[in-house]
Amino acid sequence: MTLEEFLTKASGYIPAGTYFALLNGEGNELVSTLPQEVEQLALKIIKASAGLWDVGDYQVKSLIEGRRLFVFKISARWVLAMESPEKEGVLLHLARRLQNMFSTVTEEGEKSPEVAAVPSPPEAIPVLLPSPGKAVELRPEIVALLRAVDGRKNLRQLANETGLGFRQLCNLINSLVAEGLIELKLPSKPSVLAYELAPSFASPEAALPLAGPSLKVRTIILNLDTPKTIPQILEILGNAGIETDADDVKSVMRNLEARGIVRKCQ
């Protein structure tokens, strides 16, 4: 199985509302639809586990609004990261299913440069441009592709509709971009909610008298010198040896927001 075939098949198994990526410890990616902040968190986990994980090992991190980050070593070189509202058991079953599929890619391609990168993000959307005013060789596969481009379908959808392999389609897309016939647009990734001190406080220390005796709350406030997401707050508390979870932190932040100490930001 080629990498593009794997990505096409994998997209059929990924539940709605689930974002995923294939990453490694060097920061390389085969594909990623993860929000940037979640992808950075996944990379931290991958780097921290370097040399410790075997294939099939995984870690789960609770995020905001009942979502979780599931990081799974899918092969000797690559790690699957999924951000999803699905339960851990569902994500583990899905990861193992994708692992079996991915093994057919890595058996022949793990050492090949072809598996080192995907030519274009599968979520990129081609958009037709006005005629460049120069002759372009319109081979049958290019005609079929241009007819399918409507400014709404992404590369993965176009590969399925035209019957072209993902890599072949990307090669055609790249040539059409070079000819000035189309351009690629990336859909905006979902924004990540963060919290910051309310404008009435000049510094975390100024808000500290309102924190009360709770070490957890005081630690959170003292670290709000810059906006922080729930995953970042969880990491800060974990480093301070304070055990908690995402639901507890969300409850604390809602309380602080209701009291006018913090506010939401993007």
N, C-alpha and C positions, 0 to 999 in steps of 0.2 A: 504494500500500500504506500502511495506517495504521501507527502506531507499535506498537500492540498486536499487529497481524498480523505485523509484523517480529519482535517479541520471541517470539511463539508459534512462528514458523518457525525462528528462530535457535536456540531451545532444542532443536530436533530435530537440529541439526548439532553442538552442543557436546558433546565427548566426556565420558564419565564421569570424574569426578575433576578436571574443569576448572571453574574459577570465572571469572566475567567481569564487566565493567562498561563502561558508556558514560559517559565523563566529559569535562569541559572544564577549562581552566585556572583558571576562577573557582571551582572546587570543586563545581560543579553536577553532578548525575548524572541520567541517564534511568533507569538500572537498575544495581544492583550486588549481586553475591553474593560479592564478594571479602572475605577476612579484612580487618579494619580496618587492620592494620599494612601489609599488602600494598597496599591501596588508597591509603594515605598515601604509600607509595613510588612508586606509579604517578603520583600527583598531582605529586610532586617532579619526576619525569621530564618530565611534561607542561609544567609551569611553566618548567623549564629549557630546553625546546625551543621555547617560544613565539616565533613569528616566524621560526623557522629551518626548521621542517619543512614540506614540501609534502604534499598528500594522497597516501597510499601509503607514506610514510616510516615507519620503525619502529625500535625498539630492544629488545634482549633483555638481561635481567639474570638471572644464575644465583642461585637460592635454595637452601634446604636440601633434603636428601633427594632430589636429582636433579630438583627442580622448577625452573621458570623463570617469570619475569614477561615477558610479551610485550606491548609497548605499540605500537599501530598507529594512525596518523592516518586515520580512516575517512571523514572529511568535512572541509570547511573549518572547521567549528565543533566537531566531536566527535571523541573519541579512544576507540578500543576497547582495553581492557586485559584480558589473560587470564593467569591463574596456573594452571599445568598441568605435568604430567609429560611431556607430548608434546614431540617434537623440534621445533626451530625451523622446519624445512621444512613440517611438518604444520600448525603454527600459522599460518605465512604463507599457505599455501593456504587455510586456513579463513578467515583475516581477509579475504582478497581476495574470497572467495565471499560473506561477510557484507557486504563493502563494496558489491558489486553490488546486493544486496538492499536495503541501507540507502539507496542513492542514490534509490530509488523513494519512500522516505519523505521525504528531504530536498528532493527536487525540488518537492514541493507544501507541505511542512510546516516546512522549516528556519526560515522567518521567522515561523511561526505560534506563538502561545502554547501550542497543543496539544502541541507537541513539546518544550516546555520542561521538562516533568516528567511522570512516570508517577503516576497517582493513588495507587496502593498498590504496594509491592514485590511482584513476581510470586511470590516465595517465601513470602509471608505466608500463614498458614493460618487460615481462618475457623472459629470454634467456636460452636456453638449455645448460647444462654443460656436459662435458664428464662423462661417467658412473662412479658412486662412487664406484663400485666394491662390492656392497652389495645388498642383495635381497630387493626389494620394492614391496609391494602388489599393483598390477596394476588392480584396480577395473575399470569397464567399463567407469565411468565418468572421471577417471584419464587418461585412454588411449585416450579418446576423447579430453581431454584438451591438452595432450602432442602432439597429432597429429596437433592440431590447433596452437600451439606455433611455430612461425616462426622468432622471433626476431624483428618483425616489429609491430605486433598488440599489443595495450595496453589492460589493464584489462577490460575496458568497452567494447571494441570491441570483446574480447574473450568471455565475458559473453553473448553478443548477438549471436555470432556464435555458441557457444556450447549449448545455451539454459539453461545454469545454472544461478541461481540467483547470483547477484553480491557478496553477502556475502558468499554463498556457494563456489563460485569460489575462493574468497580470502582465505577461510579456506583451500581449496585444495592447492592453491599456497603456502601458508605458510608451509603446511606440506611437500611439494616438496622442498621448500627452505631448510627446516630442514634436509631433506634426502640428500641434495647435488645434486639434479637433475637439479635445475634451480636457477637462480639468478634474482633479479629485478633491472632494470635500470630505472632511472628517466630521462625523456627528459629535456634538459636544458631550463630554463625559458627565455623568451625574455629579452635581456639586456635593460637597461634604460639609455637613453642619459642624460648626465650631462654637465655642463660647469665649467671651472676653469680658473683662471688667466693665461695669457700667461707667459712662463718661464722668459721673460725679466723683469717681475715685482716681486720684492722680497716680497711685501706685498700689501694688498688692498690699504693702504694709498699711496703707491708709484704710483698706477694707478689713484688715485683720481683726480689729476690735469687735466686728460684727459676726465673726466666724463661730464664736462660742468655744467650748472646750474640746470639741472633736478634733483629734489629730488628723483624721482623714480630710475634714473640711478645711482645716487650716493649711494642710499641705497643698490642697487643690488651689486655694486662693493665692498662696505664695508663689505658685507656678503660673499664674495668669498674667505674667508680664507681657506675654504675647498670646494671641488666640490659640486655644487648644481644642482638639477634637476629643470625643469620648475615647477612642483607642489611645491617643496620646496621654490622656489623663490616667487611663488604666495602666499604661506603661510606667508613668511617674510614680503612681501609688505602689506598683509592684516593686520598683527599684527601691522604694522607701520601706519595703517589708510590710506594707499594709494590704491585707487580703480583702478583695472585694470582687464584684463582677459588674458587667455593663449595666444591668438593670438597676443595681444599687447606685452607681455613679449617675445614671440618668435621673434617678429620684432626687439625689443631692442637688444636681444642677437645676432641676425644675424648682426646687425649694429656694435655691439662691436667686433664681430668676424672679420668682414671685416676691421675694424680699427686696428686689431692686439692686442686688449686689452684682449680678452678671446679666449679660444679654446674649442672645443668639447672633451669630454672624456667619457669613459664607466664606 
